[in-house]
Amino acid sequence: PGARDSIAVLAGGRVDVPDFGRPALTLSDLVLGQGGPTNFARGGSSLRLNPSNTFTPDDDLVLYHEIYDLLPGEAYTTTIRVERASGDGVWGRISGLFGGGGEALPELSFDGEAPPERLVQRSYTIGLGDLDPGRYRLVVQVAGQGRENEREIVFQLR
């Protein structure tokens, strides 16, 4: 058969075809910063950027992100998790397979409803005082009407 020929065989069972007419739920990159004098403002949110993503226990971490492609009035849930990050090396990846370095910490969930302009801009302030020094992964998951997406970013607590 040539490059354009194809053969497909379906022997019973169910085939789920995704709805290609509806865009996927999209999240922006996560932006981390701190309170205090600001150098980043978007929508109603402002924060002082922290490009090193390094914080102290006395800092309040400010998280900013945007959600795209929700339908006006669509209900959605945002879940934020902070977990210990496993190492970046080979040993860190291996220990992560067996539960090492993946200590789960409490998570936060918030419900919302998409505005008419279909763009949601959110910021959250997260206290770090209860965390031990180390590397952490902050994971944001957004779910709405059968669609979901997540982003993560690593930060250091000194």
Backbone torsions as a table, in degrees:
resi	resn	phi	psi	omega
1	PRO	NA	146.5	177.6
2	GLY	-77.5	178.6	-177.4
3	ALA	-63.9	-24.9	-177.9
4	ARG	-90.5	-12.8	-179.7
5	ASP	-81.8	141.0	174.7
6	SER	-148.2	150.9	179.8
7	ILE	-125.9	132.6	177.7
8	ALA	-127.1	137.1	178.1
9	VAL	-125.8	127.9	177.1
10	LEU	-120.9	114.3	-176.7
11	ALA	-110.0	76.1	178.4
12	GLY	73.1	173.8	178.9
13	GLY	96.0	-179.5	-175.6
14	ARG	-112.2	139.6	176.5
15	VAL	-119.5	117.4	177.0
16	ASP	-92.0	125.4	178.8
17	VAL	-108.0	121.7	-178.5
18	PRO	-66.3	157.0	177.6
19	ASP	-81.6	95.9	-178.2
20	PHE	-75.8	-9.3	179.7
21	GLY	-80.0	-14.6	-177.9
22	ARG	-113.3	124.7	-177.9
23	PRO	-65.2	152.9	176.9
24	ALA	-67.4	154.5	174.0
25	LEU	-69.1	126.1	-173.8
26	THR	-118.7	139.1	176.1
27	LEU	-118.0	145.6	173.5
28	SER	-74.7	174.0	168.7
29	ASP	-62.7	156.9	176.3
30	LEU	-88.4	135.0	178.9
31	VAL	-113.7	126.8	178.2
32	LEU	-108.7	142.5	177.7
33	GLY	-158.3	-164.6	-179.5
34	GLN	-133.3	167.1	174.1
35	GLY	-75.5	-176.4	179.8
36	GLY	98.4	-161.2	-179.8
37	PRO	-55.4	133.3	-171.8
38	THR	-102.5	150.6	172.9
39	ASN	-132.6	11.7	177.4
40	PHE	-141.8	126.0	177.1
41	ALA	-139.6	134.9	176.7
42	ARG	-152.8	129.2	-176.0
43	GLY	59.9	-134.7	178.4
44	GLY	-92.3	10.3	-176.4
45	SER	-107.9	145.1	173.8
46	SER	-146.9	146.9	-179.9
47	LEU	-158.2	166.5	174.3
48	ARG	-96.8	113.7	-178.0
49	LEU	-59.8	146.6	177.9
50	ASN	-129.7	81.4	-173.5
51	PRO	-59.9	-25.4	-179.9
52	SER	-79.6	-13.0	-176.1
53	ASN	52.9	36.6	178.1
54	THR	-114.8	130.7	-175.8
55	PHE	-132.5	166.8	172.1
56	THR	-113.3	163.5	179.2
57	PRO	-60.5	-23.0	179.3
58	ASP	-80.4	-13.0	-178.8
59	ASP	-79.0	150.0	165.6
60	ASP	-100.3	122.8	176.9
61	LEU	-80.8	128.6	175.7
62	VAL	-107.7	123.0	-179.9
63	LEU	-105.9	132.0	175.6
64	TYR	-126.6	138.9	173.7
65	HIS	-157.2	164.9	177.8
66	GLU	-124.0	150.4	177.4
67	ILE	-120.3	131.3	-178.7
68	TYR	-118.8	158.9	170.2
69	ASP	72.9	19.9	167.9
70	LEU	-80.2	146.7	175.6
71	LEU	-78.0	147.4	177.8
72	PRO	-53.4	128.5	-179.6
73	GLY	82.5	-3.0	-178.8
74	GLU	-68.6	131.9	177.1
75	ALA	-77.3	143.6	177.8
76	TYR	-147.3	161.0	177.3
77	THR	-127.5	131.7	175.1
78	THR	-107.3	128.1	176.8
79	THR	-118.7	131.2	179.6
80	ILE	-118.3	124.9	177.5
81	ARG	-121.8	142.4	170.5
82	VAL	-117.8	126.1	179.8
83	GLU	-137.7	152.6	176.7
84	ARG	-62.7	135.6	178.8
85	ALA	-88.6	133.7	174.3
86	SER	-75.4	165.1	-177.7
87	GLY	-63.1	160.8	-179.7
88	ASP	-85.2	-19.3	-176.2
89	GLY	-77.4	-176.6	-179.5
90	VAL	-59.5	-46.6	-179.1
91	TRP	-61.6	-39.0	178.0
92	GLY	-61.9	-41.1	178.7
93	ARG	-68.5	-39.4	179.2
94	ILE	-66.6	-45.6	-178.6
95	SER	-66.4	-30.0	176.9
96	GLY	-64.0	-30.1	177.9
97	LEU	-66.6	-26.4	-176.9
98	PHE	-108.6	19.8	175.2
99	GLY	90.4	-2.8	179.5
100	GLY	-71.2	135.7	175.2
101	GLY	72.9	8.2	-177.8
102	GLY	-109.9	31.3	-177.9
103	GLU	-54.6	122.1	-179.7
104	ALA	-85.3	135.3	176.7
105	LEU	-110.0	168.9	-178.4
106	PRO	-54.7	149.8	178.2
107	GLU	-116.9	157.4	-179.8
108	LEU	-116.3	141.5	176.1
109	SER	-130.8	140.6	-179.7
110	PHE	-135.5	135.3	175.7
111	ASP	-98.5	147.7	178.8
112	GLY	-149.8	175.3	177.0
113	GLU	-134.0	130.8	-175.4
114	ALA	-66.4	137.1	176.9
115	PRO	-76.6	170.2	-179.1
116	PRO	-58.3	-31.5	-176.8
117	GLU	-80.0	0.8	173.9
118	ARG	64.5	10.9	176.0
119	LEU	-117.6	124.8	177.4
120	VAL	-112.2	124.9	177.0
121	GLN	-113.5	122.5	-174.6
122	ARG	-129.3	143.3	169.8
123	SER	-136.7	147.2	-177.7
124	TYR	-136.5	143.6	173.9
125	THR	-107.0	126.8	-175.3
126	ILE	-121.4	120.1	176.3
127	GLY	-73.7	139.8	-176.6
128	LEU	-109.3	2.1	-172.9
129	GLY	-60.4	-24.2	-178.3
130	ASP	-90.5	-1.2	-177.5
131	LEU	-96.2	145.4	173.9
132	ASP	-80.7	155.9	176.2
133	PRO	-56.7	146.4	178.7
134	GLY	149.7	-173.4	178.7
135	ARG	-95.0	136.4	-179.1
136	TYR	-130.2	153.8	175.0
137	ARG	-113.1	127.3	175.5
138	LEU	-104.5	122.4	-175.9
139	VAL	-116.4	129.1	175.8
140	VAL	-115.0	124.0	177.8
141	GLN	-120.7	132.9	177.6
142	VAL	-123.3	131.5	-179.8
143	ALA	-130.4	137.7	177.5
144	GLY	-157.9	126.4	177.3
145	GLN	44.0	55.6	175.0
146	GLY	78.7	3.6	177.8
147	ARG	-118.6	145.9	176.0
148	GLU	-151.5	160.6	178.0
149	ASN	-155.4	158.1	177.0
150	GLU	-146.0	154.6	175.8
151	ARG	-133.1	157.0	176.0
152	GLU	-143.1	158.2	178.3
153	ILE	-148.3	145.5	-179.7
154	VAL	-100.6	139.1	174.1
155	PHE	-134.5	161.7	-178.4
156	GLN	-113.1	134.4	174.7
157	LEU	-112.3	121.1	-178.3
158	ARG	-99.1	NA	NA
